[in-house]
């Protein structure tokens, strides 16, 4: 059985060798705790002679006080070292550059849409919106589609019921406008359209479209080509040229597909941009517009085609896959 002096020496030695406040706490409990070795010596008082008890108790108390004082001092030293180590691990080098701030930006399709709105709005066309969930009558009937006409096969879409469907073309806006507005008029819209397509590099079930139309006295194909020329030069540059080739669309007569050519894109190769033509007289007559006095033109194109051509994107699926590695390549001002 160790004496108070021996336990004091051992406790001081172990406390001095402790390398952390946690290990020092273990030493403290080992010797000074309720069941610690030094305080446990007090249990021997009952077995000592009456005259030896005061001296032994004093030795125990002295050992307890000495070890207690040393542990307090040692705890202060270790705590200081641990704090410095923590500070060092959390230290910030103020000379290092800060983390870059991630700035949000508009999607490239929204940037393109904004530019389309600026260009056509600057030419005097009024921007309008129409519902994506459209009535069959506006999507087909109002646009001179005969029942079961083969042209409808190209616009197989998603039907909600016999009367409602997801619009296949923004041209569906025309009937709504003719019901409420008398000519002359200049209108355009930009929005999402939907078709039952097999998705691949050049086709998608969801895409964006701009549709523009004008009705006034003596409107001709010359007005259409001039308008498209201004629009194309604003979107792709002053060197662009426009080409018309005959094509069929139920809502225009005559109908054309129009293509552009510019040295900046595909080495000047002609690239089809969309469809256009003079609004079919059947449509104007359907809404009580005098075809002897008024005529009009309309054109449309896929919004995705513009950044695809301008930036050489060969897969339109990338626009809607939300891959930041792809989207972050585009600056705030598109296509110029």
C-alpha positions as CSV (number, residue, x, y, z in Angstrom):
1,X,0.0,0.0,0.0
2,X,1.5,3.3,-1.1
3,X,1.9,6.2,1.3
4,X,0.5,9.6,0.7
5,X,3.9,10.9,-0.3
6,X,4.4,8.0,-2.8
7,X,1.0,8.5,-4.4
8,X,1.7,12.3,-4.6
9,X,4.9,11.6,-6.5
10,X,3.3,9.2,-8.9
11,X,0.3,11.5,-9.5
12,X,2.6,14.5,-10.2
13,X,4.6,12.4,-12.6
14,X,1.6,11.2,-14.6
15,X,0.1,14.7,-14.6
16,X,3.3,16.2,-16.0
17,X,3.3,13.5,-18.8
18,X,-0.4,14.2,-19.8
19,X,-0.5,15.5,-23.4
20,X,-4.1,16.7,-23.4
21,X,-6.7,18.1,-21.1
22,X,-8.6,14.8,-21.7
23,X,-5.8,12.6,-20.5
24,X,-5.1,15.0,-17.6
25,X,-8.7,14.7,-16.5
26,X,-8.2,10.9,-16.4
27,X,-5.2,11.4,-14.0
28,X,-7.3,13.7,-11.9
29,X,-10.1,11.2,-11.5
30,X,-7.6,8.4,-10.9
31,X,-6.1,10.1,-7.8
32,X,-8.5,12.8,-6.7
33,X,-11.9,11.4,-7.8
34,X,-14.5,10.1,-5.3
35,X,-12.9,6.7,-5.7
36,X,-9.4,8.0,-6.4
37,X,-6.2,6.6,-4.8
38,X,-5.3,9.6,-2.7
39,X,-8.8,10.2,-1.2
40,X,-9.1,6.5,-0.7
41,X,-6.3,6.7,1.9
42,X,-8.8,8.2,4.2
43,X,-10.4,4.8,4.6
44,X,-7.3,3.7,6.4
45,X,-7.8,6.1,9.3
46,X,-10.0,3.6,11.1
47,X,-7.2,1.0,11.3
48,X,-4.6,3.5,12.7
49,X,-3.9,4.2,16.3
50,X,-5.7,7.2,17.6
51,X,-2.6,9.2,18.1
52,X,-1.4,8.5,14.5
53,X,-4.6,9.6,12.8
54,X,-4.0,13.4,12.8
55,X,-0.6,13.2,11.2
56,X,-1.8,10.7,8.6
57,X,-4.8,12.8,7.7
58,X,-2.6,15.9,7.4
59,X,-0.3,14.0,5.0
60,X,-3.3,12.9,2.8
61,X,-4.6,16.5,2.7
62,X,-1.2,17.8,1.8
63,X,-0.8,15.3,-1.0
64,X,-4.4,16.1,-2.2
65,X,-3.8,19.9,-2.2
66,X,-0.4,19.5,-4.0
67,X,-1.7,17.3,-6.7
68,X,-4.8,19.4,-7.1
69,X,-2.7,22.6,-7.5
70,X,-0.4,21.0,-10.0
71,X,-3.2,19.6,-12.1
72,X,-4.9,23.0,-12.2
73,X,-1.7,24.7,-13.5
74,X,-1.0,21.9,-15.9
75,X,-4.6,22.1,-17.3
76,X,-4.1,25.8,-18.0
77,X,-1.0,25.0,-20.0
78,X,-2.6,22.2,-22.0
79,X,-5.7,24.2,-22.7
80,X,-3.6,27.1,-24.0
81,X,-1.7,24.7,-26.3
82,X,-4.9,23.1,-27.6
83,X,-6.5,26.5,-28.3
84,X,-3.5,27.6,-30.3
85,X,-3.6,24.4,-32.3
86,X,-7.3,25.0,-33.0
87,X,-6.7,28.6,-34.0
88,X,-3.9,27.4,-36.3
89,X,-6.2,24.8,-37.9
90,X,-8.8,27.5,-38.5
91,X,-6.5,30.2,-39.5
92,X,-7.4,32.1,-42.7
93,X,-4.8,33.4,-45.0
94,X,-6.1,36.8,-45.8
95,X,-3.6,37.2,-48.6
96,X,-5.2,34.3,-50.6
97,X,-7.9,35.2,-53.1
98,X,-11.5,34.5,-51.9
99,X,-13.8,31.9,-53.3
100,X,-15.5,33.1,-56.5
101,X,-19.1,34.2,-56.2
102,X,-21.3,32.0,-58.3
103,X,-23.4,34.4,-60.3
104,X,-26.7,33.3,-61.7
105,X,-27.5,34.0,-65.4
106,X,-30.4,33.7,-67.7
107,X,-30.7,30.4,-69.6
108,X,-29.4,30.7,-73.2
109,X,-32.9,30.1,-74.5
110,X,-34.2,33.0,-72.4
111,X,-31.4,35.2,-73.6
112,X,-32.4,34.3,-77.2
113,X,-36.1,35.0,-76.4
114,X,-35.2,38.4,-74.9
115,X,-33.3,39.3,-78.1
116,X,-36.2,38.2,-80.3
117,X,-38.5,40.4,-78.3
118,X,-36.2,43.4,-78.6
119,X,-35.8,42.9,-82.4
120,X,-39.5,42.3,-83.3
121,X,-40.7,44.9,-80.7
122,X,-38.3,47.4,-82.3
123,X,-40.0,46.7,-85.7
124,X,-43.4,47.6,-84.3
125,X,-44.7,44.1,-83.5
126,X,-46.7,43.7,-80.3
127,X,-45.7,40.8,-78.0
128,X,-48.7,38.6,-76.9
129,X,-49.0,35.3,-75.1
130,X,-51.3,32.4,-75.5
131,X,-52.0,29.2,-73.4
132,X,-49.8,26.1,-73.7
133,X,-52.9,24.0,-73.0
134,X,-54.8,24.9,-76.2
135,X,-58.2,24.3,-77.8
136,X,-58.2,22.0,-80.8
137,X,-60.1,24.7,-82.7
138,X,-57.3,27.3,-82.4
139,X,-54.5,24.8,-82.9
140,X,-55.9,23.2,-86.1
141,X,-59.4,24.3,-87.2
142,X,-58.6,28.1,-87.1
143,X,-55.5,27.5,-89.1
144,X,-57.2,25.9,-92.1
145,X,-56.4,22.3,-91.3
146,X,-59.1,20.1,-92.9
147,X,-60.2,17.1,-90.8
148,X,-57.8,14.2,-91.1
149,X,-55.5,16.2,-93.4
150,X,-52.0,14.5,-93.8
151,X,-50.4,17.7,-92.6
152,X,-51.7,17.0,-89.1
153,X,-49.6,13.8,-89.0
154,X,-46.5,16.0,-88.7
155,X,-48.0,17.6,-85.6
156,X,-49.0,14.5,-83.6
157,X,-49.4,15.9,-80.1
158,X,-50.5,15.2,-76.5
159,X,-54.2,15.3,-76.2
160,X,-55.9,16.0,-72.8
161,X,-59.4,15.2,-74.2
162,X,-61.2,15.7,-77.5
163,X,-61.1,19.5,-77.1
164,X,-57.9,20.2,-75.4
165,X,-54.3,19.5,-76.3
166,X,-50.8,20.8,-75.7
167,X,-50.2,23.3,-78.5
168,X,-48.0,22.1,-81.4
169,X,-47.3,25.6,-82.7
170,X,-47.5,29.2,-81.4
171,X,-49.4,30.0,-84.6
172,X,-52.5,29.0,-82.6
173,X,-52.4,32.5,-81.2
174,X,-53.7,33.9,-84.5
175,X,-57.3,32.8,-84.1
176,X,-57.5,34.3,-80.6
177,X,-56.2,37.6,-81.9
178,X,-58.5,37.8,-85.0
179,X,-61.5,37.3,-82.7
180,X,-60.8,40.4,-80.6
181,X,-58.7,42.7,-82.9
182,X,-59.4,44.3,-86.2
183,X,-56.6,44.9,-88.7
184,X,-54.2,46.5,-89.3
185,X,-52.2,44.5,-86.7
186,X,-48.7,43.3,-86.1
187,X,-48.2,40.6,-83.5
188,X,-45.8,38.0,-82.3
189,X,-45.4,35.4,-79.6
190,X,-42.7,33.2,-78.2
191,X,-43.4,30.1,-76.2
192,X,-43.1,26.4,-75.6
193,X,-44.7,23.9,-77.9
194,X,-45.2,20.1,-77.7
195,X,-45.2,17.3,-80.2
196,X,-45.2,13.5,-79.9
197,X,-41.7,13.1,-81.2
198,X,-39.0,10.4,-80.9
199,X,-36.3,12.4,-79.0
200,X,-32.9,12.5,-80.7
201,X,-30.2,15.1,-81.5
202,X,-32.5,17.2,-83.7
203,X,-35.9,16.4,-82.3
204,X,-37.6,16.9,-79.0
205,X,-41.1,16.5,-77.6
206,X,-40.8,20.0,-76.1
207,X,-39.3,23.0,-77.9
208,X,-39.7,26.7,-78.2
209,X,-41.1,28.6,-81.1
210,X,-41.5,32.2,-82.3
211,X,-44.5,33.1,-84.4
212,X,-45.0,36.5,-86.1
213,X,-47.7,37.8,-88.3
214,X,-48.9,41.0,-89.8
215,X,-52.2,42.1,-91.5
216,X,-52.6,45.4,-93.4
217,X,-53.6,46.7,-96.8
218,X,-51.5,45.4,-99.7
219,X,-49.2,43.2,-97.7
220,X,-47.1,41.1,-100.0
221,X,-44.2,38.6,-100.1
222,X,-41.9,41.5,-100.5
223,X,-42.9,42.8,-97.0
224,X,-42.4,39.3,-95.7
225,X,-38.9,39.0,-97.2
226,X,-37.9,42.5,-96.0
227,X,-39.1,41.8,-92.5
228,X,-37.3,38.5,-92.3
229,X,-34.2,40.1,-93.7
230,X,-34.2,42.7,-91.0
231,X,-34.9,40.1,-88.3
232,X,-32.1,37.7,-89.6
233,X,-29.5,40.5,-89.8
234,X,-30.4,41.6,-86.2
235,X,-30.0,38.1,-84.9
236,X,-27.0,36.8,-87.0
237,X,-25.2,39.9,-88.4
238,X,-25.3,42.3,-91.3
239,X,-23.8,39.8,-93.8
240,X,-26.8,37.4,-93.7
241,X,-28.8,36.6,-96.8
242,X,-32.4,35.2,-97.1
243,X,-33.6,32.6,-99.5
244,X,-37.2,31.5,-100.1
245,X,-38.2,28.1,-101.5
246,X,-41.8,26.9,-102.1
247,X,-43.3,24.8,-99.3
248,X,-46.7,23.8,-98.0
249,X,-48.3,24.9,-94.7
250,X,-52.2,24.8,-94.4
251,X,-52.3,28.3,-92.9
252,X,-50.4,30.2,-95.7
253,X,-50.7,30.5,-99.4
254,X,-48.2,30.7,-101.0
255,X,-46.0,29.0,-98.5
256,X,-42.2,29.0,-98.3
257,X,-39.4,27.7,-96.2
258,X,-36.8,30.3,-95.7
259,X,-33.1,29.8,-95.2
260,X,-30.2,32.0,-94.3
261,X,-26.6,32.2,-95.4
262,X,-23.7,34.1,-93.8
263,X,-19.9,33.7,-93.9
264,X,-20.0,33.4,-90.1
265,X,-22.0,30.2,-90.1
266,X,-21.1,26.9,-91.7
267,X,-18.9,28.6,-94.3
268,X,-21.8,30.4,-95.9
269,X,-23.9,27.2,-96.5
270,X,-27.6,27.7,-96.7
271,X,-29.4,26.6,-93.5
272,X,-33.2,26.3,-93.2
273,X,-34.5,28.5,-90.4
274,X,-38.3,28.2,-90.5
275,X,-41.5,28.4,-92.5
276,X,-43.4,31.4,-93.8
277,X,-45.9,32.7,-96.3
278,X,-49.0,34.9,-96.9
279,X,-51.8,34.1,-94.5
280,X,-54.4,31.9,-96.2
281,X,-57.5,33.8,-97.3
282,X,-59.7,31.1,-95.8
283,X,-58.4,32.1,-92.4
284,X,-59.0,35.8,-92.9
285,X,-62.5,35.1,-94.2
286,X,-63.3,32.8,-91.3
287,X,-62.9,35.8,-89.0
288,X,-64.7,38.3,-91.2
289,X,-61.6,40.1,-92.5
290,X,-62.1,41.5,-96.0
291,X,-59.6,39.8,-98.2
292,X,-60.2,42.3,-101.0
293,X,-58.8,45.0,-98.7
294,X,-56.4,43.2,-96.4
295,X,-53.7,40.6,-96.7
296,X,-51.0,39.4,-94.3
297,X,-47.9,37.3,-93.8
298,X,-46.8,35.0,-91.1
299,X,-43.5,33.3,-90.2
300,X,-42.3,31.0,-87.5
301,X,-39.1,29.2,-86.4
302,X,-37.7,27.2,-83.5
303,X,-36.0,29.3,-80.9
304,X,-33.4,26.6,-80.3
305,X,-32.2,26.8,-83.9
306,X,-30.8,30.3,-83.3
307,X,-28.2,29.4,-80.6
308,X,-27.6,26.1,-82.3
309,X,-26.5,27.8,-85.4
310,X,-24.8,30.7,-83.7
311,X,-22.7,28.5,-81.4
312,X,-22.4,25.3,-83.4
313,X,-24.5,23.2,-81.0
314,X,-25.3,19.9,-82.6
315,X,-27.7,18.4,-80.0
316,X,-30.7,20.4,-78.9
317,X,-31.3,18.1,-75.9
318,X,-28.4,19.9,-74.2
319,X,-30.5,23.0,-73.8
320,X,-32.9,21.3,-71.4
321,X,-30.7,18.9,-69.5
322,X,-29.6,21.6,-67.0
323,X,-25.9,20.7,-67.2
324,X,-24.1,23.8,-65.9
325,X,-20.9,22.8,-67.8
326,X,-22.9,23.4,-71.0
327,X,-25.0,26.3,-69.9
328,X,-22.2,28.3,-68.3
329,X,-20.4,28.7,-71.7
330,X,-22.9,31.3,-72.9
331,X,-22.4,35.0,-72.2
332,X,-25.3,37.3,-71.2
333,X,-25.7,38.7,-74.7
334,X,-26.4,35.9,-77.2
335,X,-25.8,35.7,-80.9
336,X,-23.9,38.7,-82.1
